[in-house]
């Protein structure tokens, strides 16, 4: 299980990224498509690391909303 951050990008697409996997980012025309795409990106990222015999980073982030 991985935490994903999703937010609207400047180009009208939704951006999704996985902070615990540096550089693992995707996007989609809708939130739902961005989630589908980041799920695939996470799977490919982890598979590539395992094929290269690299340690896959563990999930290490907590989410917190701060009211300002």
Backbone torsions as a table, in degrees:
resi	resn	phi	psi	omega
1	UNK	NA	135.3	-178.5
2	UNK	-130.1	143.1	174.6
3	UNK	-80.2	137.9	179.6
4	UNK	-127.7	138.9	175.1
5	UNK	-106.4	133.1	-179.3
6	UNK	-129.2	136.1	-177.6
7	UNK	-155.8	157.3	179.6
8	UNK	-72.9	132.6	177.8
9	UNK	-87.9	171.0	-178.4
10	UNK	-69.1	-22.3	-176.2
11	UNK	-93.0	9.1	-179.8
12	UNK	90.5	-10.5	176.7
13	UNK	-86.4	162.1	173.8
14	UNK	-94.0	134.3	-179.6
15	UNK	-103.3	137.2	177.6
16	UNK	-130.9	132.1	177.9
17	UNK	-139.7	153.5	-179.0
18	UNK	-112.0	100.3	-174.6
19	UNK	-58.3	-30.1	-177.5
20	UNK	-78.0	-8.8	176.8
21	UNK	-121.1	90.9	-174.4
22	UNK	-51.0	127.6	178.5
23	UNK	85.6	-2.3	-179.8
24	UNK	-85.0	100.7	-174.7
25	UNK	-143.2	148.3	178.4
26	UNK	-149.5	-177.8	177.9
27	UNK	-155.0	171.2	177.8
28	UNK	-162.4	160.7	-179.5
29	UNK	-68.1	-24.5	176.6
30	UNK	-129.0	166.0	175.6
31	UNK	-58.6	-43.9	-177.3
32	UNK	-61.5	-42.7	179.9
33	UNK	-68.6	-37.2	177.5
34	UNK	-62.6	-38.4	179.1
35	UNK	-67.4	-43.5	176.2
36	UNK	-58.6	-45.2	-177.1
37	UNK	-67.6	-39.6	-179.8
38	UNK	-71.3	-32.2	176.1
39	UNK	-60.0	-45.9	178.2
40	UNK	-64.7	-41.5	-179.8
41	UNK	-62.0	-40.3	178.6
42	UNK	-63.4	-44.8	179.7
43	UNK	-60.6	-46.1	-179.6
44	UNK	-65.3	-41.8	179.5
45	UNK	-58.2	-50.5	-178.5
46	UNK	-65.3	-43.0	178.1
47	UNK	-59.2	-42.6	-180.0
48	UNK	-64.4	-41.4	178.6
49	UNK	-64.0	-42.9	-179.9
50	UNK	-65.2	-39.7	178.1
51	UNK	-63.3	-33.1	179.0
52	UNK	-87.6	7.1	179.9
53	UNK	57.2	38.5	176.7
54	UNK	-101.6	151.7	177.8
55	UNK	-73.1	127.2	177.6
56	UNK	-79.7	124.1	-179.6
57	UNK	-59.5	141.2	177.2
58	UNK	-81.3	160.3	175.4
59	UNK	-68.3	129.0	-174.4
60	UNK	-139.7	9.9	-176.5
61	UNK	-106.6	146.0	170.8
62	UNK	-112.9	143.0	177.5
63	UNK	-95.6	145.1	-179.1
64	UNK	-151.6	130.9	173.9
65	UNK	-99.6	134.6	-179.3
66	UNK	-119.1	121.9	177.6
67	UNK	-81.8	132.8	-179.9
68	UNK	-123.5	NA	NA
